[in-house]
Amino acid sequence: MLNRRFTLPIAAFAAAAFAFASTPAGALSDKDRPEIEAIIKDYLIKNPEVLGEALEALQQKQEAQAAAAHAPTIAANKKVIFDSPRAATYGNPNGDVTLVEFFDYNCGYCKHAVNDVAKLVSEDPKLKVVFKELPVLAKSSETAARIAIAVRMQDKGNKYFEFHRRLLANKGEATKERALAAAKEAGFDIARIQKDMDSEEVNKSLAEAKAIADGLGIQGTPTFIIGDELIVGAQGYDKLKSKIASVRKCGKATC
């Protein structure tokens, strides 16, 4: 929320700057133009916080517009987005709020986001997290995603997240060898994974996640869905926690 103390200065300055920028060159004399430019420059130097506040206002406006655009699609596909059996889950399977993450095992920002997700679940016993593989960065990303889905298919002890976190902890490429090693370390049957990773269930799981991503215009990872909104990029623990709190408060990610 913008501080009201800056609202009028921002509006006045923006109006003046726009008027100046859009004025035909002939409407201002050569004598007037340098003076006005100097006034604008001086104001920005003395009040740099105005730019920050203006950018914050722009970001909030863009987020609101994006939320309005995506909300109908999310509502129309609510079951497959939040409750599909073809997605691994973490946290409380019957949680009152669901956080959905589209990710790629070769995504550096996803490697940071996994710690935010782990912290949120550790602190919030009513949170459900849904993971949707969206391998968009490399051929190895698809292989790692296939192994991850095969892990989900045999997961009876809620150990998927252990595998997931181990693989994302690797600093290098998420190769087939590293994905299988992470699965083995987490206690999964490697022979079964190698058999299942090319199964029809894996194909359908990948296709389902891609269809949702295409429908919402998701092109990068990580991308989260909370309530009726998309949260694009690794926005951090605080932002995700705030959005979760808003869903509990008013049923929407932005109240």
C-alpha positions in Angstrom: 0.0 0.0 0.0 1.3 3.4 -1.0 2.0 5.9 1.8 -0.7 8.6 1.4 2.0 11.3 2.1 3.5 10.6 -1.4 0.3 10.1 -3.4 -0.3 13.8 -4.4 3.4 14.5 -5.1 3.6 11.5 -7.4 0.4 12.4 -9.2 1.4 16.0 -9.6 4.9 15.1 -10.8 3.7 12.4 -13.2 1.1 14.8 -14.6 3.7 17.5 -15.1 6.3 15.1 -16.6 3.7 13.7 -19.0 2.5 17.1 -20.0 6.1 18.1 -20.7 7.0 15.0 -22.6 3.9 15.1 -24.8 4.1 18.9 -25.5 5.0 19.5 -29.2 8.5 20.8 -29.6 7.3 24.1 -31.0 5.0 24.8 -28.0 7.9 25.4 -25.7 10.6 28.0 -26.5 14.2 27.0 -26.5 14.5 29.2 -23.4 11.7 27.4 -21.5 12.7 23.8 -22.1 16.0 23.7 -20.3 14.5 25.4 -17.3 11.6 22.9 -17.1 14.1 20.0 -17.6 16.2 21.4 -14.8 13.2 21.6 -12.4 12.2 18.0 -13.1 15.8 16.8 -12.6 16.2 18.8 -9.4 12.9 17.4 -8.0 14.0 13.8 -8.7 17.4 14.3 -7.1 15.9 15.9 -4.0 13.0 13.3 -3.8 14.4 10.0 -5.2 11.8 8.1 -3.1 9.1 9.3 -5.5 10.5 7.0 -8.2 10.5 4.0 -5.8 6.9 4.8 -4.8 5.8 5.3 -8.4 7.4 1.9 -9.4 5.7 0.2 -6.5 2.3 1.7 -7.6 3.0 0.5 -11.1 3.8 -3.0 -9.9 0.7 -3.2 -7.8 -1.4 -2.0 -10.7 0.1 -4.6 -13.1 -0.3 -7.4 -10.5 -4.0 -6.4 -10.1 -4.5 -6.4 -13.9 -2.8 -9.8 -14.2 -4.9 -11.2 -11.4 -8.1 -10.0 -13.0 -7.1 -11.6 -16.3 -6.1 -15.0 -14.8 -8.8 -15.4 -12.2 -11.5 -16.8 -14.6 -9.2 -19.4 -16.0 -8.1 -20.5 -12.5 -11.7 -20.7 -11.4 -12.7 -22.7 -14.4 -9.8 -25.2 -13.9 -9.8 -25.2 -10.1 -10.0 -29.0 -9.6 -7.2 -29.9 -12.0 -5.0 -27.1 -10.7 -5.4 -27.7 -6.9 -6.6 -31.3 -6.6 -5.3 -33.3 -9.5 -4.1 -36.9 -8.5 -1.4 -36.4 -11.1 0.6 -34.0 -8.9 2.8 -34.5 -5.9 1.8 -32.8 -2.7 3.6 -31.6 0.5 2.3 -30.5 3.8 -1.3 -31.0 4.9 -3.2 -32.9 2.1 -6.5 -31.4 3.5 -5.1 -27.9 4.1 -7.3 -24.9 4.0 -5.0 -23.1 1.6 -3.2 -24.6 -1.4 0.0 -23.3 -2.9 0.7 -24.6 -6.4 4.2 -24.4 -7.8 5.3 -24.9 -11.5 9.0 -25.7 -11.5 11.9 -27.0 -13.5 14.8 -28.9 -11.8 17.3 -26.9 -13.8 15.8 -23.6 -12.7 18.2 -21.6 -10.4 15.4 -19.6 -8.9 13.5 -22.8 -8.1 16.5 -23.9 -6.1 16.0 -20.8 -3.9 12.2 -21.1 -3.8 12.3 -24.7 -2.4 13.6 -23.4 0.9 10.8 -20.8 1.1 8.3 -23.6 0.5 9.9 -25.8 3.1 9.8 -22.9 5.7 6.1 -22.1 4.9 5.1 -25.8 5.4 7.1 -26.1 8.6 5.4 -23.1 10.1 1.9 -23.6 8.7 0.2 -26.9 9.6 -2.8 -26.0 7.4 -0.9 -25.4 4.2 -1.1 -27.8 1.2 1.6 -27.5 -1.5 1.1 -29.0 -5.0 4.1 -29.5 -7.3 3.7 -29.4 -11.1 6.6 -30.3 -13.3 7.1 -27.8 -16.1 10.4 -28.8 -17.9 11.1 -25.8 -20.1 14.9 -25.2 -19.8 16.7 -28.3 -21.1 16.3 -31.8 -22.4 17.6 -33.0 -19.0 14.8 -31.1 -17.4 12.2 -33.4 -19.0 14.2 -36.5 -17.9 14.4 -35.2 -14.3 10.6 -34.4 -14.4 9.9 -38.0 -15.6 11.9 -39.4 -12.8 10.1 -37.1 -10.3 6.7 -38.2 -11.5 7.8 -41.9 -11.3 8.9 -41.1 -7.7 5.5 -39.7 -7.0 3.8 -42.8 -8.4 5.5 -45.1 -5.8 5.5 -42.6 -2.9 3.6 -44.1 0.0 5.5 -42.5 2.8 5.4 -38.8 2.0 9.0 -38.9 0.9 8.6 -37.1 -2.4 9.7 -33.8 -1.0 12.9 -35.3 0.3 13.7 -36.4 -3.2 12.6 -33.0 -4.6 14.7 -31.0 -2.2 17.8 -33.3 -2.7 17.7 -32.8 -6.5 17.2 -29.1 -6.3 20.1 -28.9 -3.9 22.5 -29.9 -6.7 24.4 -26.9 -8.1 24.9 -28.4 -11.5 22.6 -29.7 -14.2 19.8 -32.0 -13.1 21.0 -35.0 -15.1 19.4 -38.4 -15.2 22.2 -39.7 -13.0 21.7 -37.0 -10.4 17.9 -37.5 -10.4 18.2 -41.2 -9.9 20.8 -40.7 -7.2 18.5 -38.3 -5.3 15.7 -40.9 -5.6 17.9 -43.6 -4.3 19.1 -41.5 -1.3 15.4 -40.8 -0.5 14.7 -44.5 -0.4 12.9 -45.2 -3.7 13.0 -48.3 -5.9 15.3 -47.3 -8.8 14.4 -50.2 -11.0 10.7 -49.3 -10.8 11.5 -45.7 -11.5 13.4 -46.6 -14.7 10.4 -48.7 -15.8 7.8 -46.1 -14.9 9.5 -42.9 -16.2 8.3 -43.7 -19.8 4.8 -44.8 -18.8 1.5 -43.4 -20.0 0.9 -42.0 -16.5 4.1 -39.9 -16.7 3.1 -38.7 -20.2 -0.4 -37.7 -19.0 1.0 -35.9 -16.0 3.4 -33.9 -18.0 0.7 -33.1 -20.6 -1.7 -32.0 -17.9 0.7 -29.6 -16.3 1.7 -28.1 -19.7 -2.0 -27.6 -20.6 -2.6 -25.7 -17.4 0.6 -23.6 -18.0 -0.4 -22.9 -21.6 -3.9 -21.9 -20.6 -2.5 -19.4 -18.0 0.3 -18.1 -20.2 3.0 -19.5 -17.8 6.3 -19.4 -19.6 8.9 -19.5 -16.8 9.6 -21.1 -13.5 9.0 -20.9 -10.7 5.4 -19.7 -11.0 3.0 -20.1 -8.1 -0.8 -20.1 -8.0 -2.3 -18.9 -4.7 -6.1 -18.4 -4.6 -7.0 -16.6 -7.7 -3.6 -15.2 -8.6 -0.4 -16.1 -10.4 2.9 -15.2 -8.6 5.6 -15.2 -11.2 9.2 -15.8 -10.1 10.9 -16.5 -6.8 9.2 -13.6 -5.0 10.4 -14.9 -1.6 9.0 -16.2 1.7 7.4 -13.0 2.9 5.3 -12.4 -0.3 4.1 -16.0 -0.4 3.2 -15.9 3.3 1.3 -12.6 2.8 -0.7 -14.1 -0.1 -1.6 -17.2 1.9 -2.8 -15.0 4.8 -4.9 -13.0 2.4 -6.6 -16.1 1.0 -7.5 -17.1 4.6 -8.8 -13.6 5.3 -10.9 -12.8 2.3 -10.8 -15.8 -0.1 -8.5 -14.0 -2.5 -4.7 -13.5 -2.8 -5.2 -9.8 -2.7 -7.9 -8.5 -0.4 
